[in-house]
């Protein structure tokens, strides 16, 4: 009987140690992913700001990131953008789109008055950027131009609540 109690005790101790190690590793993984999310978001914001500055010569300033409520939330980002010249509010949407060079972050500018427009690709330089931007009539870009307004409106509705 005492042998059985010792075996049970050893069994629970060994599995307790294993469970403790598992919990520590999961805590480390979730902690690092939480810290990495802010770095990733700030990196996207900086590259989009660089693209806006190069296209419009310091006309726009990115303010807040808005939460996207549609199914593309994992592959897209949405930012509030203000014009430095006027108090008009714009929105920048960054969506990962497939290209002949692999998935690239496409940047769209949206204003309620003028509608959505394709700005370009961020994180791409040189010849590849020139080739991709010359092909701005791509059906994938046209598709996202039709979806930008609903993405922005749904996200604004969430922010207003």
C-alpha positions as a printed NumPy array, in Angstrom:
array([[  0.   ,   0.   ,   0.   ],
       [  2.745,   2.445,   0.851],
       [  4.468,   1.536,  -2.422],
       [  1.333,   2.546,  -4.291],
       [  1.148,   5.861,  -2.427],
       [  4.789,   6.603,  -3.257],
       [  4.182,   5.833,  -6.958],
       [  1.131,   8.101,  -6.994],
       [  3.095,  10.837,  -5.273],
       [  5.963,  10.524,  -7.781],
       [  3.502,  10.503, -10.683],
       [  1.833,  13.734,  -9.61 ],
       [  5.156,  15.384,  -8.766],
       [  6.633,  14.577, -12.202],
       [  3.565,  15.791, -14.049],
       [  3.392,  18.859, -11.823],
       [  6.97 ,  19.749, -12.776],
       [  6.173,  19.17 , -16.462],
       [  3.043,  21.302, -16.208],
       [  5.005,  24.069, -14.449],
       [  7.658,  24.104, -17.187],
       [  4.923,  24.23 , -19.85 ],
       [  3.203,  27.164, -18.139],
       [  6.499,  29.086, -17.893],
       [  7.264,  28.551, -21.597],
       [  3.752,  29.577, -22.654],
       [  4.049,  32.681, -20.469],
       [  7.346,  33.592, -22.163],
       [  5.885,  33.067, -25.653],
       [  2.759,  35.15 , -24.97 ],
       [  4.792,  37.862, -23.238],
       [  7.196,  38.187, -26.167],
       [  4.369,  38.244, -28.712],
       [  2.635,  41.007, -26.727],
       [  5.837,  43.089, -26.686],
       [  6.488,  42.408, -30.374],
       [  3.02 ,  43.623, -31.403],
       [  3.819,  47.216, -30.427],
       [  7.181,  47.126, -32.23 ],
       [  5.523,  45.799, -35.383],
       [  2.781,  48.425, -35.282],
       [  5.289,  51.248, -34.758],
       [  7.423,  49.962, -37.636],
       [  4.476,  49.978, -40.026],
       [  3.489,  53.46 , -38.857],
       [  7.008,  54.795, -39.509],
       [  7.281,  53.286, -42.995],
       [  3.833,  54.568, -43.97 ],
       [  4.772,  58.034, -42.689],
       [  7.918,  57.903, -44.852],
       [  5.82 ,  56.958, -47.892],
       [  3.348,  59.791, -47.248],
       [  6.208,  62.269, -46.804],
       [  7.855,  61.172, -50.05 ],
       [  4.598,  61.345, -52.045],
       [  3.057,  64.489, -50.541],
       [  6.045,  66.404, -49.07 ],
       [  5.107,  66.49 , -45.363],
       [  1.422,  67.206, -45.963],
       [  0.042,  64.451, -43.684],
       [  0.717,  63.328, -40.122],
       [ -0.303,  59.903, -38.776],
       [ -2.044,  60.092, -35.395],
       [ -3.893,  57.029, -34.063],
       [ -4.165,  53.416, -35.067],
       [ -7.766,  52.227, -35.328],
       [ -8.913,  48.687, -34.726],
       [-10.126,  46.89 , -37.842],
       [-13.275,  44.872, -37.237],
       [-13.433,  42.908, -40.486],
       [-11.807,  39.577, -41.301],
       [ -8.66 ,  41.174, -42.709],
       [ -7.524,  42.464, -39.31 ],
       [ -4.503,  40.127, -39.324],
       [ -3.161,  41.43 , -42.637],
       [ -4.127,  45.102, -42.491],
       [ -3.663,  48.252, -40.426],
       [ -5.731,  51.428, -40.299],
       [ -4.524,  54.851, -39.151],
       [ -6.092,  58.267, -38.657],
       [ -4.187,  60.875, -40.619],
       [ -4.501,  64.641, -40.377],
       [ -3.569,  67.162, -42.999],
       [ -1.016,  69.699, -41.753],
       [ -2.565,  72.343, -44.002],
       [ -6.171,  71.936, -42.868],
       [ -8.12 ,  70.217, -40.11 ],
       [ -9.411,  67.617, -42.526],
       [ -9.258,  63.987, -41.363],
       [ -8.017,  61.206, -43.625],
       [ -7.488,  57.487, -43.117],
       [ -4.595,  55.365, -44.298],
       [ -5.132,  51.65 , -44.77 ],
       [ -2.191,  49.296, -45.208],
       [ -3.172,  45.934, -46.696],
       [ -0.883,  43.064, -47.603],
       [ -1.608,  42.357, -51.261],
       [ -0.156,  39.661, -53.5  ],
       [  2.146,  40.877, -56.277],
       [  4.469,  39.18 , -58.729],
       [  7.257,  39.756, -56.151],
       [  5.331,  38.206, -53.264],
       [  3.003,  39.848, -50.738],
       [  3.638,  43.58 , -50.371],
       [  2.029,  46.21 , -48.109],
       [ -0.185,  48.417, -50.291],
       [ -1.101,  51.835, -48.875],
       [ -4.465,  53.476, -49.534],
       [ -5.564,  56.99 , -48.531],
       [ -9.257,  57.534, -47.803],
       [-11.225,  60.728, -47.362],
       [-15.004,  60.893, -47.068],
       [-15.188,  63.599, -49.736],
       [-12.751,  62.262, -52.314],
       [-12.999,  58.521, -51.609],
       [-10.137,  56.008, -51.583],
       [ -6.96 ,  56.31 , -53.619],
       [ -3.942,  54.064, -54.022],
       [ -0.738,  55.715, -52.762],
       [  1.861,  53.024, -53.345],
       [  3.74 ,  50.202, -51.693],
       [  5.768,  50.743, -48.557],
       [  8.885,  48.721, -47.668],
       [  9.804,  48.492, -51.37 ],
       [ 12.522,  50.517, -53.054],
       [ 14.22 ,  50.88 , -56.4  ],
       [ 13.292,  49.085, -59.588],
       [ 10.736,  46.787, -57.939],
       [  8.825,  49.767, -56.526],
       [  8.805,  51.475, -59.915],
       [  7.489,  48.352, -61.666],
       [  4.782,  47.767, -59.047],
       [  3.57 ,  51.384, -59.062],
       [  3.442,  51.496, -62.865],
       [  0.995,  48.607, -62.648],
       [ -1.426,  50.467, -60.356],
       [ -4.42 ,  49.403, -62.504],
       [ -3.956,  45.887, -61.167],
       [ -7.23 ,  44.101, -60.415],
       [ -6.11 ,  43.492, -56.805],
       [ -5.674,  47.221, -56.218],
       [ -9.053,  47.907, -57.833],
       [-10.64 ,  45.303, -55.572],
       [ -9.242,  46.912, -52.407],
       [-10.267,  50.37 , -53.6  ],
       [-13.873,  49.158, -53.53 ],
       [-13.474,  47.724, -49.997],
       [-11.6  ,  50.573, -48.26 ],
       [-14.695,  52.646, -47.499],
       [-16.464,  49.785, -45.692],
       [-13.297,  48.943, -43.708],
       [-12.944,  52.551, -42.544],
       [-16.651,  53.007, -41.791],
       [-16.838,  49.794, -39.723],
       [-13.708,  50.738, -37.77 ],
       [-14.956,  54.296, -37.142],
       [-18.251,  52.929, -35.861],
       [-16.338,  50.823, -33.321],
       [-14.259,  53.835, -32.207],
       [-17.339,  56.028, -31.792],
       [-18.986,  53.59 , -29.358]])
